[in-house]
Structure formats: C-alpha cells, structure tokens
Amino acid sequence: MPGFISKFSKIMRQSLESTFNELDTIENEISFLTDYLELQNYVLKIDLIMNLN
C-alpha cells in the first residue's frame, strides 16, 4: 500500500505539472505511463504486460 500512495501522488503531481508545460520529454511520458499502468495493475488485480522497446 505505501508504494501505491507514492506512485499515485507522483502521477497526480506529474499530471498537474504537465498543464504548465507545452512539451515534455519522452522519458517523463514513459515514467508517467509506467506508474499509471502499475497502479491499474494493483487496483484491477490483473497482469499487464508492458513492452516499451
């Protein structure tokens, strides 16, 4: 559960900060999506396969 709260707060912060920036780096986008998918995996209790190659 602590990991969930930490990741949730991180994606909320990134989401709010992105409203002030017109562009973002691909690294930040990948980090955001990875954290989001990990949260979805936790909430939905399903196995997600992520391939970011």
trRosetta pair geometry for C-beta under 8 A, 3 or more apart (Angstrom, degrees):
i j d omega theta_ij theta_ji phi_ij phi_ji
1 4 5.3 -50 -151 29 40 118
1 5 6.6 38 156 -17 70 101
2 5 5.8 -53 -149 35 36 109
2 6 6.3 36 154 -19 67 108
3 6 5.7 -56 -146 39 32 113
3 7 6.2 27 158 -15 67 108
4 7 6.1 -60 -146 40 26 105
4 8 6.1 26 156 -20 64 111
4 39 6.7 108 -144 -122 77 83
4 42 5.6 -165 -101 138 110 163
5 8 5.7 -55 -143 38 27 113
5 9 6.3 25 158 -17 63 107
6 9 6.1 -57 -148 37 26 106
6 10 6.4 28 152 -22 62 109
7 10 5.5 -54 -148 35 33 115
7 11 6.5 24 159 -13 67 104
7 35 4.8 -173 -162 -163 100 101
7 38 6.1 -99 -158 89 162 118
7 39 5.5 -168 116 -66 126 102
8 11 6.3 -58 -148 39 29 101
8 12 6.3 28 154 -18 64 109
8 39 6.1 112 -78 -115 77 139
9 12 5.6 -55 -145 39 32 113
9 13 6.2 34 155 -20 66 107
10 13 5.8 -56 -148 37 28 110
10 14 6.3 26 154 -17 64 107
10 35 5.8 -102 91 -159 121 162
11 14 5.5 -50 -140 40 35 112
11 15 6.1 41 156 -25 65 105
11 32 6.0 112 -125 -149 86 76
11 35 5.1 -170 -62 109 108 125
11 36 5.6 120 -124 -73 150 80
11 39 7.0 -88 5 -13 150 147
12 15 5.7 -53 -148 34 28 114
12 16 6.5 25 155 -15 63 106
13 16 5.9 -58 -150 38 30 107
13 17 6.2 26 156 -16 66 111
14 17 5.8 -58 -142 41 30 109
14 18 6.2 35 157 -28 65 107
14 28 7.0 176 -149 -179 121 101
14 31 7.7 -166 -106 101 159 104
14 32 5.1 -157 126 -100 153 109
15 18 5.9 -52 -148 27 27 113
15 19 7.6 36 151 -29 56 95
15 32 7.7 126 -63 -146 72 127
16 19 6.1 -46 -167 13 38 113
17 20 6.1 -60 -169 32 47 107
17 21 6.9 18 146 -1 75 112
18 21 5.7 -70 -144 49 44 99
18 24 5.9 -30 -123 -57 100 140
21 24 5.7 95 109 -69 133 82
24 28 4.8 -99 169 77 110 132
24 29 5.9 128 105 -52 117 90
25 28 4.7 98 61 5 84 100
25 29 7.1 -148 98 -3 47 87
26 29 5.4 -53 -148 38 38 115
26 30 6.2 39 154 -20 69 104
27 30 5.9 -54 -147 36 29 109
27 31 6.3 31 153 -19 63 107
28 31 5.6 -53 -146 37 31 114
28 32 6.3 34 154 -21 65 106
29 32 5.7 -54 -149 35 30 112
29 33 6.3 24 156 -13 65 108
30 33 5.9 -57 -145 41 30 107
30 34 6.1 33 156 -22 66 108
30 52 5.8 94 -147 -163 117 146
31 34 5.8 -54 -144 36 27 112
31 35 6.4 24 158 -15 63 107
32 35 6.1 -60 -150 39 27 107
32 36 6.2 26 154 -19 64 111
33 36 5.5 -54 -143 38 32 114
33 37 6.2 29 159 -17 66 106
34 37 6.0 -57 -147 38 27 107
34 38 6.4 28 154 -19 62 107
34 50 6.8 98 -119 -180 77 163
34 52 7.3 -41 -75 -46 106 150
35 38 5.7 -56 -148 36 31 112
35 39 6.5 32 153 -19 64 104
36 39 5.8 -56 -153 35 31 111
36 40 6.5 30 151 -17 65 106
37 40 5.5 -50 -145 37 36 113
37 41 6.3 43 152 -24 65 102
37 48 5.5 -142 177 115 107 159
37 50 5.9 117 114 -79 158 128
38 41 5.5 -49 -148 32 32 116
38 42 6.6 34 151 -20 63 103
39 42 5.6 -54 -151 35 34 112
39 43 6.2 25 155 -14 68 108
40 43 5.8 -57 -140 42 31 106
40 44 5.6 4 170 4 69 117
40 46 8.0 -33 137 50 85 102
40 48 6.9 62 92 -40 106 149
41 44 6.6 -63 -127 52 18 92
41 45 7.8 76 169 -93 50 14
41 46 6.4 -110 -134 69 60 64
41 47 7.1 42 -143 -121 108 26
41 48 4.8 -108 -84 11 108 112
42 45 7.5 7 178 -70 23 54
